[in-house]
Amino acid sequence: SLAEAGEAGNHADRFFYAGTGEIGDGDRWNKSGRSSRRGNVSIMSKRIIHDMLAKRLVVLDGAMGTELQKNGLPAGSCPEQWCLQNPEILADVHRRYVEAGSDIIYTCTFGANRSKLTQYGLSDEVGVNRELARIACRAAGDKALVAGDIGPTGHFVKPFGDLSFDEA
């Protein structure tokens, strides 16, 4: 899962899953709304995001795909695979978003699901997500939070498509 991605990285506390969950007792948020905890993965709750928004505007990163294309991502290729092959370019894009003032950057994992990745011959979706999250966490350092980016499978669920509810 994406939430596991930060466990082995040095910046695990900068990673959160942009879903639901509760903050552990060890989490502390400094004046800027960023975690000051060191340790395992932080799961951010809606309450924490709400608290951040109550204090100030929260800036997220922008058009990752466009930036990757400007830096050499070929049309029609798998962005996640290309990023794994070009981690320094991905990290640089992440860093530029942080330097531009992003409070939260997204992992480059929008299409990193089993259905999409198998179209490009990739079978280790957990490993792909984990490594792309590590790259984002390292690039963010202690200057930004990192959120998992989860996109569609590209398939419709039965009866409108070929995907069972359990597979989705």
N, C-alpha and C positions, 0 to 999 in steps of 0.2 A: 504494500500500500504506500501511498505518498507519504503518509505520516511517519513511516519507518525510515524514510530517506535521510533524515537528518541525524539518525542515531549514531552513525559512525564518524560523522564529520566534526571538525573542530568548532563549527559554528552552529551546532544543533539547536541552540536556543534561539536562533534567528529564524528558524523554520516553523511554520504553523500550517495546519491543514485548514483551508478556508471553508470549513463546514461547521458543524456544531461540536460541542464538547465543553468541558470545564477546565479551568486553569488549575494546576496542582498547587498545593500549599506553598511550594517553594518559589512560585512566580511573584516577582515584584515588578512594577512598572514605574520607570523613572519619569521625570517631568515632561519629557517629550512623548511619553506614551509608549516607549519601547521597553522591552523586557530587560531587566538587569540580571536575570538568573543565568547561571551556568549549569549545564547538565543535559538531560535528555530532551526529547522533543516537546515543545510547548504546543498544546492544543488550545487555540484561541476561541473564546466564546463570543457570541453576538454581543454580550454585555461589554466586553473589552473594546470591540470595534465601536460600539455606541459611545462608550466613555471617551475614546479617542476623538470621535466626531464632535462630541459636545465641547471639547476643548479647542478644537481648531479644524481646519480642512485637512483631510488626509489625501495625499497625492499618491496615486498608483502609477506604475510604468505605462508605456504606450504600445505602439504598434511593433511588436517583436518581429513578426513575419516580414514587415517592410524593412526593418533595420537589418535583418539577416540577409534579405535579398540584396540590399545595397552593399553588403559585405561579402557577396559571392555565392549565396544559396541559389543553386540552379532551379529554374522553374520545373515543376513536376516531381521534384525529389522529396524525400521524407525529411522534414525539418529536424526532427528529433535525431535521426541517424546522422545527418550532416553536422549537427551540433556536437554529437559525441566524437565525430571525426575532426572537429574544429573547435575544441573547448576554449581555446584562448580568444577566439572571435566572440563566442557566446559570452564569456566572462567580461570581455571588454564592453559589449552592448549593455549587459547588466550594470557594470560600473558606471557607464555614462548616464544611465537612468538615475542611479543613486546620486551621482554628482550634480545632476540637473534638479534634484530635490525630491525624488520619489521616496515616500515613506515606506511603501510596500512594492516589492517587485515580484512578478510571477515567474515560476519555473517555466522553462520551455517544454512543457509536457502536454499541451493542448490535445495533440493527437497520439499521445503515448499510452494507448489502450491496446489490448490484445487484437481486436478486430482490425484496427488501422495498421499496427506494426507488422502483423503477418502479411499484409499486402506488400511489404518491402523486405520480406524474408527474415524479420526479427521475431524471436520467440520469447525473449526474456524481458517482459514488460516491467517487472519489478526492478530488475537491474537497470533498465533504461531510465525509469523514473527516479530511482535512487541516485544515479550518477548525475542526471540533469539537475536534481535538487541540490546535490553537493556543490556543483559548479555555481549555482545561484547563491547558496549560502556563503561560500568563500568570497564571491564578488561583493555581497552585501556587507560582509564583516559585521561591525556593530553599528552601522549607519542606517540600516533599513531592515524591515521584516521581509520574509520570503513566504509567498503563498503558493500552494500547489494549484496548477491550472488544469482543469479537467474538462475535456471537450466531448463531443458526441462520438458515437461509434461509426456513424455513417450508415447505419441500418435502422429500418423501422421494426418495431415489435409486432409480432403476430397479433391479429390477422392481417395487418396492413403491410407486413414485411416478412422476412425470413428468420428473424431473431426471436427466440423464446424469451419470456419475461425473466426466467432464471439466468439466461446467458447475458442479458442486458445488465 
